[in-house]
Amino acid sequence: MTQIVTVFGATGSIGRSTADLLAQHADRFRVGALVGGKDPVALAKVARELNASFAALADESAGPALAEALSGSGIPNGAGEGAVMEAAARDADIVVAAVSGAAGLKSTHAALRLGRTVALANKESLVCAGDAFMRDAARYGATILPMDSEHDALSQALAGRPLTDVRTMMITASGGPFRTWTRERIAAASAAEAAAHPTWSMGMKINIDSASLMNKGLELIEAHHLFGIEPERLDVVVHPQSVIHGMVYWLDGAVTAELALPDMRVPISHCLGLGDRLTIERGRPLDLVKLGSLTFEAADEARFPCLRIARAALAAGGAAPTVMNAANEIAVAAFIAGRIGFYGINDLVERACSHFAGQYRSAPADVDEALAIDAHVRVWSAEALPELRAAG
């Protein structure tokens, strides 16, 4: 039976990988809505290639350019929040949620409320409003499939076994571009150096989160909500080859791991297949003999304090992860703009977490509350930047 697939974040790295698989398996999938951020040309191109039923841009000002780019295609289109919500409301069997950052919360939650199967690559949905998301998924009969490579690996390794059989769940980190750098060298790094990921190409913001290991902290919080496992049973190990993506340590001492070469089409295909294995054209088989060895290191929280901060936010619970994520998005943008240094990222995030610790004790009750907290923290963080730079 043909499955209808809607993609949020259609012009990003995960969206492009998803589009590649949808094109390869055109007999199996029909494309419903495609949603992009602000690039009308890129969105129109993929919408035409996949013969999408609807296309929308989040940036309302780009609406006329999108309409022009899709002229003659017969593809209905729109721009702005209303168009994005229309895309979420359209019929779909699978919704790929791949918008980066807190910007993806509303559209992802709208799909969830309709009882869709949501292939979740937007980890911030669970970081910012995890309790509300998981509660509403159960309430509306939605299914959340983990699309991040680490969480897809954990899901495959767990294979439906109860958490009572599990000692620990472990996700892996490549270590990023600064894995072997000294703290002094990292402190002087440029945004271009921080974004030069050795394994993955995920976009500027996510690559910098990977360099700081904040990405791993976000993924620990995501795993806590996805699997309902306690924070103390979650851990991270640095694995430079990025071949093992996640591991489940069982009570009897056995370990189950998922291995694959770093290619986001692998976890995407697992989600789209809904239990079936899809062929991936141009996919590379894992040759262990050629690879030779797999190595592992402990994560260094002295050089990468964002991981420590994220662990603390997870342990604190309440709205601490929401606060942390908002401050991090402001800090990363400031680093990209050259307003602060690399370690200014963790400085600002830690200050925000400390400042709001007594104000937001409870987890957001719903997405609107999460977004209100997010907006408040962003304003405070932006105002704190000049003081941070002066102190640095």
N, C-alpha and C positions, 0 to 999 in steps of 0.2 A: 504494500500500500504506500502511495506517495505521501511523504511527510512535508508539511508546510513549515518553513524555517524563517524566523525573523531575526535579524542581526542588529543589535545596538553596538555602535563602535565599528561600523562596517569599513571605515577607511584606515583604521589603526592596524597594528601588526597582527593581532589575533583575528581581527575582522578579515584581513587579506588572506590569512591562512585558512579561515573558514570558507571564504569565497572559493579558494582553490579546490577544496574538497567538495563543495556543492557543485562546482562545474564538472569535476571528475565523475560525480555520481548523479548526474542530471536526471537519470531514469528513476532515482529513488527520492529526490527532493524537489520541491517547488519553493521558490523564494517568495515569501510574503512581503514584509517591509524591511527596508534597509535604512538605518539611521546613522548619520555622520555628525561631525562636530561643526566645522566651518569651511570645509573645502568642497565647493560645489562641483568642480571639475572631476575630482577623484570619486565622489559619490555617484555622479552621473555615469561615469565610465563603468563602475562595477554594477550599477543598476541596469545599464544596457546589456552588459555581458551576461548577467544572470536573469534577465527579463523579469525584474522584480515587479511586484504588484503595486508597490508604493515606495516612495523615497522621501526622506525628511532630513533636514539639517537643524541642529539645535540653535545655530546662529540665525536669528530672524532676519538680520540685515543681508544675509546671503541668499535669501529666497528668490529674488529676481534672477540672480546669476544661475541658480539651480534650475529654475524654470527654462531659462534660455539654453542651458547645457542639455536639458532633456527634451527640447523642442523637437517634435516629430516622432518621438519614441512612443507616445501614447501612455507613458507611465505617469500616473497622478503623483503630485509632489507638493511639499509645503515646507515651511520653516518656522522655527520658534517652538515654544513649549507646547502649544496646542497641537502642532503637527507631530511632535515627538509622542505626545500622549495618544494621538490618533493611531500612530504606528503600534503602540503598545496594546491598543484595544482591538486591533485587527486580528482575524483568526490566525492561529498558529499552533502547531503541535509542539515545537521546540523554539524557545527564545534564547538566543545567545546574548548574554549580558557582558559586553566587553568594553564598556566605556570606562576610561581611567579616572580614578578619583571619586570624591564624594558626589560629583556631577551625575554619576550613574544611579544614585539611590532611587529617585522618583520613578524613572522608567522601569527599573528592575522590579521595584515593589508593585507598580501597576500591573505588570505581567503576572507577578506572583498572586495578586489578589484575584486574578481571573482563573486561577487554578492551572496555569501552564506548567509545562516542564521547562525549568530555567537552567540552562547550562551556564554556570556562574564563573566568569573570569574577573568580575569586578569585586575584588576582595574587600573594598571599602564598604560595600553594603553590609557585610557582617562585622567589620571592624567598628563602624559607626552605629549600627542599629541591629546587632546580631540577635539579641533576645527578641526584639519585635519581629524581625524577619523570620526567624525559625518558628515563632509562635503563630504568625500569620500563614506560613506555609502549611502548617498542620491544620489551621482553621479553615483554609480555603481549598485544601486538597492539592496543593501544588507540590511538585517534586523538584528538589534542588540537586543538580548534578555538578560536582566539582570539576571545573575545567582547567584550573591551574595545574601544571604538571605535577607538582608535589602532592596536591590533595587528590588528584586522580590516581596517583600511584598508591597513596594510602588506602583509598577506596578499593582498588584492585587487590592490594595485599590483605586487607581486612576480610574481603570476600564474604561479607555478611555475618561473620563470627561476632559473638557478643563481646562487649568491652571487658567483661569479667575475665576473659581469657588473655587480655592484653596487659603487658607490663608497661610498655612505653611505645609511643609513636614518634618516629624520627623523620624530619625532613632534611633535605640536603641543600647546601649553598655552594655555589661555585667559588665563592670568596671574592668575586668581583675583580675589577682592575687593580685594586690596591692590596690584594691579598699578601704580597711579599714586601710591600712598602713600609718604611719606618713611619712612625707617627709624625715626625717633623716633615717628611716629604709629603705625606697626605695633607697636612695642614696647608701646604702651599699649592695644592693641586687646583687646576682649572676645571671649569664645568665640562669642557671637551674631554679632558682626561678622565673625569669621573663617569662620563657617559659612554666611554669606550669599553663596553662589556666584552670579556674574552670569549663568551659562549653564545649568549642570546642577543637578539636585537628586538628590544621591547618598547622603544620610544624613550625620549630624553628623561622624562620624570621617573619612569620605572627603572631605567638603567642607573640613575643616580641613587634611587632608593636601594638598589642592589649593591652599589658601591659602599653605602653607609651601613649595610645590613638591616636597614629599617624594613626592607621588603620581607626579610625572614621574620622579623617581629610581627609584621602585619599577617603573615601566613600562619604563625603560631596562633594568633587570635582567631583567624578564620577557621583553623582546624578545631579549635576548642568548640566553636559553635556548630560546625558541620557534623562533627562526630560525637558531640556531647561528652568529651573527655576532659578530665581535670587538668588545669595548667601544669601541675607538677609532673604529669605523665607525658608531657610534650617536650621535645628537645630538637636541637639543630646541630648538624655536623657539617664541616666544610669538606667538600668533595670536588676538587678542581676539574675532574673530567666530565662532570654533569651527566653521568650515565645512570647511576642509581638516583632516583628522584624522591623516593620515600620508602621507609621501612617500618614494619610492625614487629616489635619484640614481644614474644609470647611468654607466658608464665613458665613454660617448661624449658626455656632457654633457646628455643628455635627462633629464627628471624626470617620473615618473608619480605622480600624486596621486589620492586618493579624496576626493570632495567630497559633503557631505550636510549638511542642517540638523541641529543638535544634537538628536537623538532616539535614545535607546538602542534603540528598536525596530528601527532600521536594522541595526546589527550583529547583534542577536539574531535577526532574521529571516533574515539571511544564514547564520547557523549552523544554525538550525532547518531551513532549506530544503535543506541538504546539496547546494548547487550550484544549486538552483532559486531564482528570485526570487519572493518572496511579496508579494502585495498587502497594503499597510498602510492600513487604514481610518483616516480622520481624519489621515492623513499629510500633511505640507506639502511641496509641491514646491519645489525650490530655484530662486528667481527672481533671477538674477544682475543683471538690470537694476535691479530694486528694491533689491537689496543694495548695488549701486553700487561698492563697493571692498572689497578684502581687504588687511589690513595685517599687518605682521610686526615683531617686536622681538627683540633678543637677551635671553636669560634673565639676570637680574641676580643673580649668586650672592652678592654682598655683602649685598643686602637679603634674599635667600632662601637662606641657607647650607645648608639641608637638601638642596638639589640637589647642591651640592658634596660634601657628606658621602656621599650615595648614589653619586655617581660614584666616589668614593674606595673605597667598599665594593665596588663592582663590579670596580674595577681590582685590589683586593687579593685578591678571590676567597676561597676557603675558606669559613669560616663567617661572614665579616664581614657579608654581607647578612642572615643569620639574626639575628645580634646586633643589628644596626641596627634591624631591624623590631621586635624585641621591645622594645627601649628606646623606640622611637617610639610604640608602642601604650601603654606606661605613661605617657610624657610627654604625649601627647594627652589621655589620660584625666585626668591631673593638671591640664592647662590648662583643660579643660571644667569641672572641679570648682573652679577658681579658686585652685589651690595654687601654680601657677607662671604667669609671664607667657608671652607668645607666643614670645619668643626663648629661654625656658627649655626649649622643645621641642628645638631644635637643640643647646643646651648639654648637656642630659642625654644625647642620642643620641651626641654626639661623645665625651663622657666614657666612655660605655659601650664604644664602639668602641675607644678607646684602652686602657681597662682590660683588655679581653678579647683584644686583638690577639695576644698571645703564647700564649694559652691554647687557642684554637680555630683552628688553622692550616688544618686540612683541612675540606673540604666535608662536611656530614653524609652518612653512608653510607646512611641510610634515614630514613623519616619519624619513627620513634621517636627517633633521635638528634637530629633537628632539633627535635622537641618538647622533649627534655630540655635542649638548649641554650637554647631559648626560655624554658623555665621558670626556669632558672638566672639568665638575664639579667634576667628580670622581677623576681625577688626582689632582686637587686643594685640594679636601677634604682629600685625602690620604696624601698629603704633609703637610696638616695642623694638622694632628693627633699628631705628637710629640710636637708641640707648645701647643696644647690643653691639653695634658697630663701634661706638665710642669706647665701650668697655674693652673691646677686642684690640 
